[in-house]
Every structure is written in C-alpha cells, then in structure tokens.
Amino acid sequence: MYPIKVARKDKHDGKIYHEIEGQDDKIYLNIRAGLSWPNKSAPAYYCILGQEDRENEFKRFPIAFFYEGQSKDLNLLLDKLTDHAKILMCEEVQVDLTGDRECFRDSFSDYCKETETRGLYLRQAPWPENFSYGLGLLRDWLEKKSLEIERGTILAQQLGRIPEDPSAHTTEPEVDFFAVNALRYALCAFQKYPWRAPLEDIDYGDWNQYPGFYKGIPI
C-alpha cells in the first residue's frame, strides 16, 4: 500500500483522489469495503478495494486491493476498518443484512455513536445468498487481469485453496471462506452499481425530459 498524503473526493465528478508525495495522484471511481460478520466458526473479516479510473486491455476498470483485517471481536475489527476507511476515503461497507444478520446493523450503529464515526455506511450487498455467483464473478475478474490480490494475505490464502465447486465440499462456503465471502460482497457491488457521473453534472434543460424526477429528486 502506497503512503497517502491526502485523500479527497471531487465534488464535481465524485471520483476519489489519493495524493502521494512525489507521485501523480491515484484516481478511483469508487472505493468500497466488504465485511463478513463473525459467528461461532469464523471471525469477522473485511477488505477494502478501489476501482481505478483507467481501462485495461479487457475494457475493464481494474480493482485494487488496499487493506484487510480479521477478528473475533467485532469492535476491534471496526477500529481497524474505520481507520483504514478514513485514510482511503471509503464511505460504504457492503454486508449481508438479511435474516438474523439484521442485528449487526444495530451493533454497527452503536459503535459509530460511541466512537463518533461519521461518513461510513452499511449497504446491503447484491445477491448475498448466491455465493457461487459471486465466486464466478471473482474468477472472471481475476482471469481478465482486473483484480489483483496481494500475496501472503488471508484473502490470497483462501483463494488458493478454495475448490472449483465449494458447494460439493461444504454447506457453508461463506463461513469456511469468510475472506472470499467479504470480497464477493464488495465485488458484486462494483458489478451492479458502476460509477456514474453525479446528477448535478447533468444539463437538465427542460426537466420534463426526466419523467418522475426534478434534478435527481423523485417527484
């Protein structure tokens, strides 16, 4: 991870700029975290990723890996996650809030109130019930040289040992491969919600050309 001097979000294009001493700025379309909740069999785990503002040979905007962390203690993990999120200008955490996991929303909210954490929000990850789809997406991004995971990380270790079809070996792949699980939450969000220019940059002219909206606001 390179040393960031300043991270800022441009108010016009919504892109995130990392200023680095003696180097050109690194520019990202989006920066997202993926978080897998703790349970009896696995720790909580997060990773933070950024989608670069450049196309590669496969017409993809590559995704860079920044940080990861794990802990059985959710509050200790959130200490690290929020520190890294602030450094990087990461504003959203992709999670699964379905079923009995809804209780973690309150845990996160309580943590943010106690620590006066601002500007970091939980988002329901797309397709949380479909581990196979997320894994297939992940492998496609790796194959097209659009996702690079640092060697020696927890995530790289799990990717190195995950079977071709995890469901043939385990009934809980999201628990046995908790790091891959968090990664697929973030990656699915990049896939479903790609970067778009902010609505404020649209020349509205006659706002009636946007049925049901006035300057991006539903009416």
C-alpha positions in Angstrom: 0.0 0.0 0.0 1.4 3.4 -1.0 1.7 6.2 1.5 -1.3 8.6 1.1 -0.7 12.3 1.8 -4.3 13.4 1.3 -7.4 11.6 0.1 -10.2 13.7 -1.3 -13.5 13.3 -3.2 -14.1 15.6 -6.1 -17.4 17.4 -5.7 -18.0 17.6 -9.4 -17.2 14.1 -10.7 -17.4 12.1 -7.5 -14.1 10.4 -8.1 -11.6 9.9 -5.2 -8.1 11.3 -5.5 -5.2 9.9 -3.4 -2.4 12.5 -3.3 1.0 10.8 -2.9 4.3 12.6 -2.1 6.4 12.8 -5.2 4.0 10.9 -7.4 1.0 11.5 -9.6 -2.4 11.2 -7.9 -4.1 7.8 -7.9 -7.7 8.2 -9.1 -10.5 5.8 -8.2 -14.1 5.7 -9.4 -15.3 4.0 -6.2 -13.8 2.7 -3.0 -15.8 0.0 -1.2 -15.3 -2.4 1.7 -16.7 -5.8 2.1 -17.4 -7.2 5.6 -18.3 -10.7 6.6 -19.9 -10.9 10.1 -18.4 -13.1 12.9 -20.1 -16.3 14.0 -19.2 -19.4 16.1 -17.0 -20.8 13.4 -15.4 -17.8 11.7 -14.1 -14.3 12.7 -15.3 -11.1 11.3 -13.3 -10.1 8.3 -13.1 -7.0 6.0 -11.3 -6.0 2.9 -11.2 -2.6 1.1 -11.0 -2.3 -2.6 -10.8 0.6 -5.1 -11.8 0.7 -8.8 -9.2 2.6 -10.8 -10.0 5.3 -13.3 -8.5 3.6 -16.2 -9.4 0.8 -18.6 -7.3 -2.3 -19.2 -7.0 -4.4 -22.3 -10.2 -6.2 -21.5 -12.2 -2.9 -21.3 -12.5 -3.3 -17.5 -11.7 -0.7 -14.8 -9.3 -2.7 -12.6 -9.9 -3.2 -8.9 -7.1 -2.6 -6.5 -6.8 -4.3 -3.1 -5.9 -2.0 -0.2 -6.4 -3.5 3.3 -7.8 -6.4 5.1 -8.3 -7.4 8.7 -10.0 -10.1 10.9 -11.0 -10.5 14.5 -13.5 -12.5 16.6 -14.2 -9.2 18.4 -16.4 -7.1 16.1 -15.5 -3.8 17.8 -11.8 -4.4 17.4 -12.3 -5.2 13.8 -14.3 -2.0 13.3 -11.5 0.0 14.9 -9.2 -1.1 12.0 -11.8 -0.9 9.3 -12.9 2.7 10.2 -9.2 3.8 10.5 -8.5 2.5 7.0 -11.7 3.8 5.6 -10.9 7.3 6.7 -7.4 7.2 5.2 -8.7 5.9 1.8 -12.0 8.0 1.7 -14.1 4.8 1.7 -17.7 5.6 2.5 -19.6 2.3 2.2 -19.3 -1.2 3.6 -21.0 -4.0 1.7 -22.6 -6.6 4.0 -25.4 -9.1 4.3 -28.2 -7.8 6.5 -30.8 -10.4 5.6 -32.4 -12.8 8.2 -30.8 -12.9 11.7 -27.8 -10.7 10.4 -30.0 -7.7 10.7 -28.9 -7.4 14.4 -25.5 -6.4 13.2 -26.9 -3.1 11.9 -27.5 -2.1 15.5 -24.0 -3.2 16.5 -22.5 -1.0 13.8 -24.7 1.9 14.7 -23.8 1.7 18.4 -20.1 1.5 17.5 -20.4 4.6 15.3 -22.2 6.6 18.1 -19.7 5.6 20.8 -16.7 6.4 18.6 -18.3 9.4 16.9 -17.6 7.8 13.5 -19.1 9.8 10.6 -19.4 9.2 6.9 -19.3 5.4 6.8 -22.4 3.5 5.9 -23.6 -0.1 5.7 -25.0 -1.2 2.3 -26.9 -4.4 1.6 -24.6 -6.4 -0.8 -26.2 -7.7 -4.0 -27.0 -11.4 -4.3 -25.9 -12.2 -0.7 -27.5 -15.7 -0.9 -25.6 -16.7 -4.1 -22.0 -17.5 -3.1 -21.4 -19.3 -6.4 -22.4 -16.3 -8.5 -20.0 -14.1 -6.5 -17.2 -16.6 -6.8 -17.7 -16.9 -10.6 -17.6 -13.1 -10.9 -14.4 -13.0 -8.8 -12.7 -15.6 -11.0 -13.8 -13.8 -14.2 -12.2 -10.5 -12.9 -9.0 -12.4 -12.0 -8.9 -14.0 -15.4 -9.3 -10.7 -17.2 -6.4 -9.2 -15.1 -8.9 -6.8 -13.5 -8.4 -7.8 -9.9 -5.1 -8.3 -8.1 -4.8 -9.6 -4.6 -1.6 -9.2 -2.6 0.3 -12.4 -1.9 0.5 -13.5 1.7 -2.8 -12.0 2.6 -5.7 -14.0 4.3 -7.6 -13.5 1.1 -4.9 -14.8 -1.2 -4.5 -17.9 1.0 -8.3 -18.7 0.9 -8.4 -18.1 -2.9 -5.5 -20.5 -3.3 -7.4 -23.4 -1.6 -11.0 -22.8 -2.5 -12.3 -25.7 -4.6 -13.8 -25.2 -8.1 -17.2 -26.0 -6.7 -17.2 -25.2 -2.9 -20.8 -26.5 -2.5 -19.5 -30.0 -3.2 -17.3 -29.8 -0.2 -19.1 -27.6 2.3 -22.6 -26.5 3.1 -21.4 -23.1 4.4 -18.8 -21.7 1.9 -19.5 -18.2 3.3 -18.2 -19.4 6.7 -15.3 -21.7 5.6 -14.1 -19.0 3.1 -15.1 -15.9 5.1 -12.5 -13.7 3.4 -13.7 -14.7 -0.1 -17.2 -14.0 1.2 -16.4 -10.4 2.1 -14.6 -9.9 -1.2 -17.6 -11.1 -3.2 -19.9 -8.6 -1.4 -17.7 -5.7 -2.5 -17.1 -7.1 -6.0 -20.8 -7.7 -6.6 -21.5 -4.0 -5.7 -18.9 -2.9 -8.2 -20.6 -5.1 -10.8 -24.2 -4.0 -10.1 -23.5 -0.3 -9.2 -20.8 1.0 -11.5 -19.6 4.6 -11.3 -21.9 7.2 -12.8 -21.3 10.9 -13.1 -23.1 12.8 -10.3 -26.6 14.0 -11.2 -25.5 17.6 -10.6 -23.4 17.4 -13.7 -26.4 16.7 -15.9 -27.6 19.6 -18.1 -31.3 19.3 -17.1 -32.6 21.9 -19.6 -36.3 21.1 -19.7 -36.5 18.9 -16.6 -39.6 17.2 -18.0 -37.3 15.1 -20.1 -36.6 13.1 -16.9 -40.1 11.7 -16.0 -40.7 11.5 -12.3 -37.6 13.5 -11.3 -36.6 17.0 -10.8 -32.8 17.5 -10.5 -32.5 13.9 -9.4 -35.2 14.2 -6.8 -38.2 11.9 -7.2 -41.5 13.9 -7.5 
